[in-house]
Amino acid sequence: MAPSILAEITRPDLEDTSHDFPATITDLQHLSSYNWIETKNPTIAVPGCPNLWTGLRRASAVKKDSGLIYISQNAARHPDSPLEPLFRALYLTQPSFDITTVDLVSDRNNLRKLLSFVDPNTPARRRESFTIRVECVKDTIVFCREDTAATTYIGKNEFMGYGHSFEEACTENQVEHGTGHHRIVSYTFHGLKLLVRFETDGYVLDKQDQNPHVPSPSKSTSTCTFTPPAHDDEASLDALLQTLTISPSQPPTPLTFPAFKLTIHPTGRTIAASSILEIKTRVQHKPIPLAEIAPQLWLSQTPKLVRAYHERGTFGVSCVEDVAGELAAWEKGNEGVLRGLGVLIRRIGAVVRRVGSGVVRFDEGGDRLVVWDGGEGERMLPGDLYARWDGV
C-alpha cells in the first residue's frame, strides 16, 4: 500500500496560542558524549573528547578542503541505526537515566531544519529540502535525520572552501584515531523535555576543565590511545561501566557487544559545556553576523564561537568569543519564531502518535511541511533499547 498523507502544516498553522509555554531553553544538562573512531567496524569512544582549540599564532595559509567530507558521521559509519550511538553512550555514562521522562529525542540538525521552515526571515537559499523520519515510542517522539547522502567527496579540481582544513590546522585531536565528537544534552523547551545530540568543533581550556583526577589532554602526555579489538568480547554492560573511569595513559581494552553492532571503547574525558566551541570560516569581505548562526548555537547552547576570515586561504589570527549573552538576547528577540517551533514539534508529535511512525518532508520552494504515514518500515533502534521505555 502506498504511503498516505497524514497532515500538511503551513506557517499560519503554527500561530497557535492554546499552548502558552515559554519559548526559552532551561534546565540544560550535559549527559554524555562520544567520538567515532577510524576503524573498520563501527566503534565509539565514550566519553571521548573534542579537539582542543590551539588557534594560529600568525597569519597562515591553509589548503582548500578536499577528499572525503562527512555530512552525517552517524549515518555514514552506522547506517543500520544512526541513533544507536546516542543511546549506548547515554546509558553507559547515565545507566539509570529514565527515558520515559523525555518528550523528544533528536539531532540538532533536525531542529535547525524545522526552525528554518518556521522562520519567515530564513533566506530562500538556506531553506533546502529535507526529510525527517519520526517514530513514537510510548510517550516519546524520536526524530532521525534522513540525508540524501551521508558523505561527499571534493575532487582536486573542485572548491568548497577552507572550513575543514582550518579546523585541522587550529585544533589538536585528543583521542587517537578519533573523529566526530558528539555531545548529548537535555533541556526544557516549550514545556517539553528534549534530548538533543550534536557535533562540536572543539573546546577551549577553561577553569572548569581543570580536573585534578584527569590531566588536561595534550598530544605529548595524555592523548587517549585506542587499540582495535582482536575479537568480540562477551563481557557484560556492568563490566564495561566499571572500566569507564580511566587514566588516559592506560586505556582499558575495548569491549564489543555483538547484539549492539557497536564496539564501545571507554576512554576520554568529559569537557564542561561552558568550554564547547563552534568554528565558522568565511572570506574576509563577507562578515558572519551572529544572527545567521545563532539558531545552531542556541539549539545546542554552545557558548563559544570563532569567526575566522581569510583572503584566498590565508587566515589571520582568530579570537574566541563568548556569545552566551548574545544568544540569550537572540532568544528573547525571536520569541515568536521559537514559539512556532515548539508548536510545530507538538503538532508533528500529535499527528504521528495516531499511527506510530511517520516521515516529515519539506520541498525546496514549498510553503508547507507534509507528514506521511511511516508504513511498515524498519524501526530506528535495536530491540533492547526499546525495552528501556518499559524500565528494563
C-alpha beads as a LAMMPS data file, in Angstrom:
LAMMPS data file: protein, C-alpha beads

392 atoms
391 bonds

1 atom types
1 bond types

-500.0 500.0 xlo xhi
-500.0 500.0 ylo yhi
-500.0 500.0 zlo zhi

Masses

1 110.0

Atoms # bond

1 1 1 0.000 0.000 0.000
2 1 1 1.348 3.415 -0.968
3 1 1 2.069 5.768 1.952
4 1 1 -0.661 8.275 2.688
5 1 1 -0.507 11.899 3.775
6 1 1 -1.354 12.346 7.448
7 1 1 -1.170 16.139 7.589
8 1 1 0.043 19.265 5.841
9 1 1 1.391 22.035 8.057
10 1 1 1.795 25.653 6.957
11 1 1 3.359 28.559 8.831
12 1 1 -0.024 30.146 9.669
13 1 1 -0.964 26.836 11.335
14 1 1 1.766 27.495 13.903
15 1 1 0.167 30.677 15.218
16 1 1 -1.478 28.584 17.914
17 1 1 -1.935 30.350 21.244
18 1 1 -3.560 27.403 23.025
19 1 1 -0.120 26.198 24.179
20 1 1 1.169 29.122 26.214
21 1 1 4.585 27.686 27.063
22 1 1 7.794 29.733 27.343
23 1 1 9.883 29.702 24.172
24 1 1 13.121 29.502 26.135
25 1 1 15.695 26.826 26.905
26 1 1 16.065 25.982 30.586
27 1 1 17.379 23.118 32.734
28 1 1 20.337 22.432 30.423
29 1 1 22.216 19.278 31.415
30 1 1 25.158 17.616 29.705
31 1 1 24.552 13.857 29.802
32 1 1 27.130 12.090 27.654
33 1 1 29.469 12.321 24.680
34 1 1 31.448 10.176 22.285
35 1 1 33.891 10.212 19.379
36 1 1 33.794 7.999 16.356
37 1 1 36.997 6.002 15.877
38 1 1 38.622 5.494 12.485
39 1 1 38.458 1.710 12.216
40 1 1 36.795 -0.904 10.036
41 1 1 33.899 -1.759 12.354
42 1 1 31.589 0.853 13.935
43 1 1 33.396 1.960 17.105
44 1 1 32.868 4.841 19.503
45 1 1 34.964 6.190 22.376
46 1 1 32.899 7.228 25.406
47 1 1 33.057 9.945 26.692
48 1 1 35.693 10.765 24.091
49 1 1 36.918 14.339 23.914
50 1 1 36.505 17.218 21.465
51 1 1 39.547 18.655 19.746
52 1 1 41.452 21.271 21.730
53 1 1 41.463 24.752 20.197
54 1 1 45.025 25.981 19.641
55 1 1 44.470 28.684 17.022
56 1 1 47.045 30.277 14.745
57 1 1 49.945 32.255 16.178
58 1 1 50.380 34.232 12.968
59 1 1 48.680 34.657 9.607
60 1 1 48.916 31.326 7.797
61 1 1 47.833 29.800 4.510
62 1 1 45.537 26.774 4.687
63 1 1 44.906 24.248 1.922
64 1 1 41.443 24.164 0.420
65 1 1 39.128 21.399 1.573
66 1 1 39.471 18.162 -0.366
67 1 1 38.773 14.453 -0.152
68 1 1 36.056 12.711 1.846
69 1 1 33.785 15.009 3.862
70 1 1 31.175 13.700 6.283
71 1 1 27.683 15.175 6.132
72 1 1 26.432 12.836 8.867
73 1 1 29.065 10.645 10.502
74 1 1 26.470 8.672 12.429
75 1 1 24.653 7.632 9.257
76 1 1 27.874 7.051 7.331
77 1 1 29.559 4.912 9.983
78 1 1 26.494 3.123 11.346
79 1 1 23.777 3.173 8.673
80 1 1 21.804 0.342 10.316
81 1 1 20.933 2.621 13.244
82 1 1 22.393 6.154 13.244
83 1 1 20.709 6.855 16.592
84 1 1 22.116 3.806 18.383
85 1 1 25.407 5.503 19.451
86 1 1 23.397 8.239 21.172
87 1 1 21.637 5.733 23.416
88 1 1 24.681 3.497 24.013
89 1 1 26.766 6.463 25.151
90 1 1 23.892 7.813 27.238
91 1 1 23.277 4.568 29.127
92 1 1 26.993 3.963 29.570
93 1 1 27.512 7.239 31.420
94 1 1 23.974 7.552 32.836
95 1 1 22.881 3.923 33.439
96 1 1 19.806 4.920 35.456
97 1 1 18.585 7.579 33.013
98 1 1 14.788 7.453 32.697
99 1 1 13.990 7.796 29.000
100 1 1 10.253 7.898 29.742
101 1 1 10.687 11.470 31.037
102 1 1 11.789 12.645 27.565
103 1 1 9.265 14.098 25.114
104 1 1 11.550 14.344 22.079
105 1 1 14.851 12.754 21.012
106 1 1 16.529 14.466 18.065
107 1 1 19.727 15.578 16.421
108 1 1 20.253 19.327 16.445
109 1 1 20.253 19.203 12.652
110 1 1 16.569 18.233 12.549
111 1 1 15.613 21.103 14.827
112 1 1 17.617 23.551 12.713
113 1 1 15.703 22.453 9.628
114 1 1 12.345 22.793 11.340
115 1 1 13.310 26.219 12.671
116 1 1 14.363 27.353 9.186
117 1 1 10.887 26.401 7.974
118 1 1 9.154 28.241 10.812
119 1 1 11.174 31.460 10.472
120 1 1 9.749 33.594 7.634
121 1 1 13.024 35.529 7.520
122 1 1 15.084 32.489 6.531
123 1 1 16.664 33.302 3.127
124 1 1 15.267 31.141 0.331
125 1 1 18.783 29.882 -0.496
126 1 1 19.048 28.387 3.007
127 1 1 15.591 26.804 3.027
128 1 1 16.550 23.482 1.472
129 1 1 14.532 20.302 1.040
130 1 1 14.720 17.894 3.961
131 1 1 13.299 14.644 5.292
132 1 1 12.967 13.562 8.922
133 1 1 11.854 10.099 9.993
134 1 1 9.625 10.083 13.070
135 1 1 8.800 7.270 15.457
136 1 1 6.578 7.227 18.523
137 1 1 7.798 5.129 21.469
138 1 1 5.286 5.243 24.320
139 1 1 5.039 8.999 25.063
140 1 1 8.373 9.875 23.430
141 1 1 8.767 11.133 19.869
142 1 1 12.043 10.235 18.129
143 1 1 13.379 12.185 15.134
144 1 1 16.017 10.651 12.838
145 1 1 17.673 12.749 10.141
146 1 1 17.437 11.369 6.627
147 1 1 20.094 12.871 4.365
148 1 1 20.296 12.298 0.627
149 1 1 23.946 11.346 1.165
150 1 1 25.926 10.825 4.380
151 1 1 29.227 11.848 2.758
152 1 1 30.534 13.892 -0.125
153 1 1 33.845 13.900 -1.953
154 1 1 35.687 17.051 -3.009
155 1 1 37.899 16.449 -6.016
156 1 1 41.249 18.147 -6.513
157 1 1 39.768 20.480 -9.129
158 1 1 36.730 21.400 -7.022
159 1 1 36.465 24.207 -4.493
160 1 1 34.191 24.135 -1.433
161 1 1 36.004 26.448 0.941
162 1 1 38.582 26.040 3.695
163 1 1 36.477 25.233 6.766
164 1 1 37.571 21.642 7.385
165 1 1 41.241 22.351 6.709
166 1 1 41.155 25.370 9.020
167 1 1 39.738 23.238 11.839
168 1 1 42.517 20.699 11.358
169 1 1 45.141 23.452 11.447
170 1 1 43.745 25.121 14.572
171 1 1 42.758 22.194 16.795
172 1 1 44.526 19.183 18.303
173 1 1 42.933 15.755 18.307
174 1 1 42.638 14.406 21.870
175 1 1 41.542 10.836 21.090
176 1 1 43.892 8.755 18.975
177 1 1 42.203 7.832 15.683
178 1 1 39.214 9.812 16.952
179 1 1 36.906 11.911 14.821
180 1 1 33.478 13.499 15.028
181 1 1 32.931 14.394 18.698
182 1 1 29.224 14.256 19.540
183 1 1 27.544 15.524 22.700
184 1 1 24.191 14.621 24.220
185 1 1 22.310 17.162 26.312
186 1 1 18.837 17.522 27.744
187 1 1 16.859 20.690 28.312
188 1 1 13.333 22.007 28.649
189 1 1 11.822 23.951 25.764
190 1 1 8.184 24.967 25.250
191 1 1 7.111 22.739 28.128
192 1 1 8.831 19.716 26.568
193 1 1 11.909 17.793 27.703
194 1 1 14.288 17.379 24.772
195 1 1 17.233 15.008 24.402
196 1 1 19.498 16.522 21.742
197 1 1 22.645 15.212 20.049
198 1 1 25.042 17.482 18.181
199 1 1 28.583 17.510 16.831
200 1 1 31.006 20.095 18.159
201 1 1 34.161 21.530 16.592
202 1 1 36.305 21.761 19.711
203 1 1 36.780 23.190 23.168
204 1 1 38.863 25.840 24.879
205 1 1 40.751 25.371 28.121
206 1 1 38.647 26.680 30.970
207 1 1 38.970 26.743 34.730
208 1 1 36.073 24.301 34.909
209 1 1 38.081 21.837 32.815
210 1 1 40.882 21.545 35.357
211 1 1 40.050 18.150 36.849
212 1 1 42.843 17.043 39.212
213 1 1 41.971 13.384 38.584
214 1 1 42.244 13.603 34.801
215 1 1 45.237 15.510 33.379
216 1 1 44.472 18.072 30.703
217 1 1 44.956 16.177 27.438
218 1 1 47.773 17.007 25.069
219 1 1 49.491 15.185 22.276
220 1 1 52.606 14.539 24.320
221 1 1 51.241 13.436 27.692
222 1 1 47.668 12.284 27.780
223 1 1 46.157 11.658 24.380
224 1 1 43.850 8.668 24.743
225 1 1 45.173 5.594 22.961
226 1 1 42.943 3.236 21.008
227 1 1 43.751 -0.402 20.324
228 1 1 41.318 -2.110 17.914
229 1 1 39.763 -5.252 19.422
230 1 1 41.050 -8.560 18.132
231 1 1 37.728 -10.323 18.705
232 1 1 34.245 -9.856 20.122
233 1 1 34.260 -9.647 23.890
234 1 1 31.210 -11.182 25.593
235 1 1 31.626 -9.027 28.691
236 1 1 28.521 -7.598 30.288
237 1 1 27.481 -3.959 30.275
238 1 1 28.201 -3.829 34.011
239 1 1 31.805 -4.795 33.335
240 1 1 32.063 -2.048 30.750
241 1 1 30.683 0.509 33.183
242 1 1 33.327 -0.463 35.731
243 1 1 36.065 0.456 33.258
244 1 1 34.685 3.891 32.439
245 1 1 36.866 5.789 34.939
246 1 1 40.246 5.612 33.278
247 1 1 43.685 7.110 33.033
248 1 1 44.374 8.479 29.533
249 1 1 47.826 6.881 29.598
250 1 1 46.418 3.417 30.414
251 1 1 43.217 2.921 28.416
252 1 1 41.053 -0.156 29.022
253 1 1 40.555 -2.815 26.393
254 1 1 37.651 -2.039 24.038
255 1 1 34.618 -4.261 24.536
256 1 1 32.410 -5.431 21.702
257 1 1 28.779 -6.402 22.127
258 1 1 27.680 -8.340 19.033
259 1 1 23.990 -7.693 19.664
260 1 1 24.701 -3.954 19.799
261 1 1 26.589 -3.907 16.459
262 1 1 28.934 -1.362 18.033
263 1 1 32.301 -1.533 19.734
264 1 1 32.410 0.764 22.751
265 1 1 35.808 1.990 23.879
266 1 1 35.547 3.650 27.332
267 1 1 38.124 6.402 27.128
268 1 1 38.418 10.189 27.147
269 1 1 37.405 12.983 29.479
270 1 1 34.228 14.986 29.954
271 1 1 34.514 18.636 28.942
272 1 1 32.372 21.313 30.580
273 1 1 29.556 22.734 28.465
274 1 1 30.951 26.234 29.078
275 1 1 34.070 25.347 27.048
276 1 1 32.427 23.994 23.887
277 1 1 33.324 25.789 20.677
278 1 1 31.863 26.321 17.199
279 1 1 34.152 27.388 14.333
280 1 1 32.948 29.310 11.276
281 1 1 35.073 30.459 8.335
282 1 1 34.438 32.882 5.502
283 1 1 36.180 35.140 3.017
284 1 1 37.362 38.406 4.569
285 1 1 34.936 40.778 2.835
286 1 1 31.815 38.854 3.952
287 1 1 31.357 39.176 7.736
288 1 1 29.476 36.425 9.580
289 1 1 26.592 38.016 11.510
290 1 1 25.698 36.251 14.730
291 1 1 22.029 36.177 13.717
292 1 1 22.947 33.861 10.838
293 1 1 24.446 31.178 13.067
294 1 1 22.536 31.849 16.292
295 1 1 19.923 29.099 15.688
296 1 1 22.636 26.436 15.512
297 1 1 24.426 27.709 18.616
298 1 1 21.188 28.223 20.540
299 1 1 19.793 24.746 19.866
300 1 1 22.904 23.170 21.405
301 1 1 23.598 26.011 23.862
302 1 1 27.145 26.330 22.515
303 1 1 28.639 29.388 24.250
304 1 1 31.970 29.826 22.443
305 1 1 32.488 30.929 18.839
306 1 1 35.387 31.529 16.465
307 1 1 34.704 33.568 13.331
308 1 1 37.761 33.132 11.114
309 1 1 38.289 35.134 7.926
310 1 1 40.650 34.541 5.035
311 1 1 41.981 36.072 1.850
312 1 1 42.431 33.308 -0.723
313 1 1 43.080 30.767 2.008
314 1 1 45.336 32.871 4.223
315 1 1 43.787 33.262 7.669
316 1 1 44.659 35.857 10.255
317 1 1 44.794 35.219 13.992
318 1 1 41.283 34.477 15.283
319 1 1 39.916 35.070 18.757
320 1 1 37.458 33.004 20.778
321 1 1 34.249 34.880 21.566
322 1 1 31.918 34.151 24.454
323 1 1 28.482 34.640 22.887
324 1 1 26.287 33.259 25.688
325 1 1 24.883 36.708 26.462
326 1 1 24.177 37.431 22.805
327 1 1 22.381 34.091 22.419
328 1 1 20.162 34.946 25.385
329 1 1 19.318 38.268 23.725
330 1 1 18.647 36.500 20.412
331 1 1 16.308 34.067 22.181
332 1 1 14.351 36.951 23.687
333 1 1 14.178 38.802 20.371
334 1 1 12.918 35.748 18.480
335 1 1 10.257 34.635 20.931
336 1 1 7.531 34.410 18.292
337 1 1 9.522 32.233 15.907
338 1 1 10.725 29.969 18.710
339 1 1 7.191 29.555 19.994
340 1 1 6.261 28.472 16.471
341 1 1 8.991 25.822 16.630
342 1 1 7.513 24.491 19.861
343 1 1 4.033 24.351 18.323
344 1 1 5.434 22.554 15.262
345 1 1 7.161 19.895 17.379
346 1 1 3.921 19.301 19.256
347 1 1 1.899 19.181 16.028
348 1 1 4.205 16.602 14.425
349 1 1 4.093 14.503 17.591
350 1 1 0.298 14.583 17.761
351 1 1 -0.034 13.518 14.120
352 1 1 2.482 10.666 14.281
353 1 1 1.109 9.290 17.552
354 1 1 -2.047 8.301 15.676
355 1 1 -0.145 5.772 13.534
356 1 1 3.144 5.107 15.364
357 1 1 5.626 6.294 12.728
358 1 1 5.851 8.899 10.014
359 1 1 8.032 10.890 7.659
360 1 1 8.219 14.695 7.610
361 1 1 9.149 16.220 4.258
362 1 1 9.755 19.745 3.060
363 1 1 10.396 20.524 -0.594
364 1 1 12.602 23.460 -1.509
365 1 1 10.463 26.344 -2.688
366 1 1 7.366 24.964 -0.976
367 1 1 5.242 26.594 1.704
368 1 1 4.312 23.605 3.855
369 1 1 5.554 20.530 5.660
370 1 1 3.956 17.248 4.685
371 1 1 3.700 14.441 7.240
372 1 1 3.410 10.999 5.657
373 1 1 2.482 7.680 7.201
374 1 1 5.701 5.799 8.005
375 1 1 4.235 2.481 6.924
376 1 1 5.864 -0.804 7.907
377 1 1 9.469 0.356 7.609
378 1 1 12.315 -0.837 9.816
379 1 1 12.415 0.522 13.345
380 1 1 15.117 3.019 14.269
381 1 1 16.720 1.216 17.215
382 1 1 17.845 -2.277 18.248
383 1 1 15.195 -4.145 20.218
384 1 1 16.928 -3.996 23.606
385 1 1 16.861 -0.197 23.567
386 1 1 13.081 -0.112 23.222
387 1 1 12.912 -2.148 26.435
388 1 1 14.262 0.906 28.270
389 1 1 10.857 2.546 27.870
390 1 1 9.468 -0.376 29.885
391 1 1 12.047 0.109 32.623
392 1 1 14.082 -2.952 31.580

Bonds

1 1 1 2
2 1 2 3
3 1 3 4
4 1 4 5
5 1 5 6
6 1 6 7
7 1 7 8
8 1 8 9
9 1 9 10
10 1 10 11
11 1 11 12
12 1 12 13
13 1 13 14
14 1 14 15
15 1 15 16
16 1 16 17
17 1 17 18
18 1 18 19
19 1 19 20
20 1 20 21
21 1 21 22
22 1 22 23
23 1 23 24
24 1 24 25
25 1 25 26
26 1 26 27
27 1 27 28
28 1 28 29
29 1 29 30
30 1 30 31
31 1 31 32
32 1 32 33
33 1 33 34
34 1 34 35
35 1 35 36
36 1 36 37
37 1 37 38
38 1 38 39
39 1 39 40
40 1 40 41
41 1 41 42
42 1 42 43
43 1 43 44
44 1 44 45
45 1 45 46
46 1 46 47
47 1 47 48
48 1 48 49
49 1 49 50
50 1 50 51
51 1 51 52
52 1 52 53
53 1 53 54
54 1 54 55
55 1 55 56
56 1 56 57
57 1 57 58
58 1 58 59
59 1 59 60
60 1 60 61
61 1 61 62
62 1 62 63
63 1 63 64
64 1 64 65
65 1 65 66
66 1 66 67
67 1 67 68
68 1 68 69
69 1 69 70
70 1 70 71
71 1 71 72
72 1 72 73
73 1 73 74
74 1 74 75
75 1 75 76
76 1 76 77
77 1 77 78
78 1 78 79
79 1 79 80
80 1 80 81
81 1 81 82
82 1 82 83
83 1 83 84
84 1 84 85
85 1 85 86
86 1 86 87
87 1 87 88
88 1 88 89
89 1 89 90
90 1 90 91
91 1 91 92
92 1 92 93
93 1 93 94
94 1 94 95
95 1 95 96
96 1 96 97
97 1 97 98
98 1 98 99
99 1 99 100
100 1 100 101
101 1 101 102
102 1 102 103
103 1 103 104
104 1 104 105
105 1 105 106
106 1 106 107
107 1 107 108
108 1 108 109
109 1 109 110
110 1 110 111
111 1 111 112
112 1 112 113
113 1 113 114
114 1 114 115
115 1 115 116
116 1 116 117
117 1 117 118
118 1 118 119
119 1 119 120
120 1 120 121
121 1 121 122
122 1 122 123
123 1 123 124
124 1 124 125
125 1 125 126
126 1 126 127
127 1 127 128
128 1 128 129
129 1 129 130
130 1 130 131
131 1 131 132
132 1 132 133
133 1 133 134
134 1 134 135
135 1 135 136
136 1 136 137
137 1 137 138
138 1 138 139
139 1 139 140
140 1 140 141
141 1 141 142
142 1 142 143
143 1 143 144
144 1 144 145
145 1 145 146
146 1 146 147
147 1 147 148
148 1 148 149
149 1 149 150
150 1 150 151
151 1 151 152
152 1 152 153
153 1 153 154
154 1 154 155
155 1 155 156
156 1 156 157
157 1 157 158
158 1 158 159
159 1 159 160
160 1 160 161
161 1 161 162
162 1 162 163
163 1 163 164
164 1 164 165
165 1 165 166
166 1 166 167
167 1 167 168
168 1 168 169
169 1 169 170
170 1 170 171
171 1 171 172
172 1 172 173
173 1 173 174
174 1 174 175
175 1 175 176
176 1 176 177
177 1 177 178
178 1 178 179
179 1 179 180
180 1 180 181
181 1 181 182
182 1 182 183
183 1 183 184
184 1 184 185
185 1 185 186
186 1 186 187
187 1 187 188
188 1 188 189
189 1 189 190
190 1 190 191
191 1 191 192
192 1 192 193
193 1 193 194
194 1 194 195
195 1 195 196
196 1 196 197
197 1 197 198
198 1 198 199
199 1 199 200
200 1 200 201
201 1 201 202
202 1 202 203
203 1 203 204
204 1 204 205
205 1 205 206
206 1 206 207
207 1 207 208
208 1 208 209
209 1 209 210
210 1 210 211
211 1 211 212
212 1 212 213
213 1 213 214
214 1 214 215
215 1 215 216
216 1 216 217
217 1 217 218
218 1 218 219
219 1 219 220
220 1 220 221
221 1 221 222
222 1 222 223
223 1 223 224
224 1 224 225
225 1 225 226
226 1 226 227
227 1 227 228
228 1 228 229
229 1 229 230
230 1 230 231
231 1 231 232
232 1 232 233
233 1 233 234
234 1 234 235
235 1 235 236
236 1 236 237
237 1 237 238
238 1 238 239
239 1 239 240
240 1 240 241
241 1 241 242
242 1 242 243
243 1 243 244
244 1 244 245
245 1 245 246
246 1 246 247
247 1 247 248
248 1 248 249
249 1 249 250
250 1 250 251
251 1 251 252
252 1 252 253
253 1 253 254
254 1 254 255
255 1 255 256
256 1 256 257
257 1 257 258
258 1 258 259
259 1 259 260
260 1 260 261
261 1 261 262
262 1 262 263
263 1 263 264
264 1 264 265
265 1 265 266
266 1 266 267
267 1 267 268
268 1 268 269
269 1 269 270
270 1 270 271
271 1 271 272
272 1 272 273
273 1 273 274
274 1 274 275
275 1 275 276
276 1 276 277
277 1 277 278
278 1 278 279
279 1 279 280
280 1 280 281
281 1 281 282
282 1 282 283
283 1 283 284
284 1 284 285
285 1 285 286
286 1 286 287
287 1 287 288
288 1 288 289
289 1 289 290
290 1 290 291
291 1 291 292
292 1 292 293
293 1 293 294
294 1 294 295
295 1 295 296
296 1 296 297
297 1 297 298
298 1 298 299
299 1 299 300
300 1 300 301
301 1 301 302
302 1 302 303
303 1 303 304
304 1 304 305
305 1 305 306
306 1 306 307
307 1 307 308
308 1 308 309
309 1 309 310
310 1 310 311
311 1 311 312
312 1 312 313
313 1 313 314
314 1 314 315
315 1 315 316
316 1 316 317
317 1 317 318
318 1 318 319
319 1 319 320
320 1 320 321
321 1 321 322
322 1 322 323
323 1 323 324
324 1 324 325
325 1 325 326
326 1 326 327
327 1 327 328
328 1 328 329
329 1 329 330
330 1 330 331
331 1 331 332
332 1 332 333
333 1 333 334
334 1 334 335
335 1 335 336
336 1 336 337
337 1 337 338
338 1 338 339
339 1 339 340
340 1 340 341
341 1 341 342
342 1 342 343
343 1 343 344
344 1 344 345
345 1 345 346
346 1 346 347
347 1 347 348
348 1 348 349
349 1 349 350
350 1 350 351
351 1 351 352
352 1 352 353
353 1 353 354
354 1 354 355
355 1 355 356
356 1 356 357
357 1 357 358
358 1 358 359
359 1 359 360
360 1 360 361
361 1 361 362
362 1 362 363
363 1 363 364
364 1 364 365
365 1 365 366
366 1 366 367
367 1 367 368
368 1 368 369
369 1 369 370
370 1 370 371
371 1 371 372
372 1 372 373
373 1 373 374
374 1 374 375
375 1 375 376
376 1 376 377
377 1 377 378
378 1 378 379
379 1 379 380
380 1 380 381
381 1 381 382
382 1 382 383
383 1 383 384
384 1 384 385
385 1 385 386
386 1 386 387
387 1 387 388
388 1 388 389
389 1 389 390
390 1 390 391
391 1 391 392
